[in-house]
């Protein structure tokens, strides 16, 4: 059984930074792509960033050059460094590993 636990969300002013973490258990982390998604109430869950097992990354246009995804296989953890945050980045952020989701962490950016 795979468990994903996100942390690091919170309230930040526009222009600020946050780093999200997602710790995985279950033994399949290192060989799979990890992803961060976000969701605003009433809207579809949106893909934010992905990182492959080899470290290749991809980003949504809305966050490119502001957000940076990384992974630490020895700790079964994926990170999302979020810089220059905007109010429109406010959402619940989820990590995903294959078909498994974390419980989400709230990020709120005040203007």
N, C-alpha and C positions, 0 to 999 in steps of 0.2 A: 504494500500500500504506500502510495506517495502522498506526502503532506508538504504543503507550501505555506510558509508564514511570512507575510510582508510586515515591514516596520519602517519607521522614518517619516511618516506623513505628519502633517500639522498645518498650522496657520502661519503664513509668511506674507510680508508686504511685496507688492509688485517690484520686480527688479532683484528680489532676493533669490536664495538658493536653498535647495533641499536635496538630501541623498536618501533614496529609498533602497531598502535591502529586501531580498527574498531568500529565505533559507529553505532548502529542500531536503527531505529525507526520502529514503526508498531505494537508493542505489542506482538510479538511472540518469542522474544529473549530468555527469561529465560527457556523455556521448550524445546528448540531445540539444537541439536548439531551445533557447529560452526566449521568452517574449514578455514584454510589458504592454498592457492594455489600459485604457481608462474609459470611464463611463460617467456621463452626466444623467441625472434622472430624466426619464422620458426620451432618451436618445440611445442609439445602438452603441454597443461597446466598440471602441476604436483602437486599432493597433497603433502603438506608439513607437516601439523599437524591438528589434530582434538581434540575437547574437547566436551564431552557430557554435558547435563544439570546437571548431577551429579558430573561433574568435572573429569571424567576419560579421560585420554589423550592418543594419539597415534601419532607416528612420522615416517616420512620417514627415511630410514636407513641413507641417506646422511646428515641428520641434527640432528639425535639423539645425545643427550648429549651436543649439542651446542645451539639448539633452544629450547625455552620453551614457551608453550602456556598457557594462563590463561584467566579467565573471571571474570568480575565484574557485576553481574546481576543487582545490584541496579543502575548501570550506563549504562546498555544495551551495554556494551563494552567488546570486546575481544582483547587480546594483544598477540603479538609475540615478545618475547625477543630473540634477535639473537646475540650470542657471537661467538668469534673466527671466524669471517667472512672470507670467502675465495673468490677469484675472481669468482669462479664458482657458487657462490650464487647470482651473478648479475642477476637480472630479475625484471619483474613487479610482485608485490605481490598483490593478491586479497583475500578478505574475502568472505565467502559464508555462507548463512543462508537459509536452505531448497533449493529453486530454485532461490534464489536471489543472485546477485553478486554486489560487489562494483565496483568502477571505476578503482581501482588499484593505487598502489603507487610504484614508481621506486626506486629500491635499486641498487646502483652501488658500487662494491668493487674493489678498485685499488690495483694492486700488487706492 
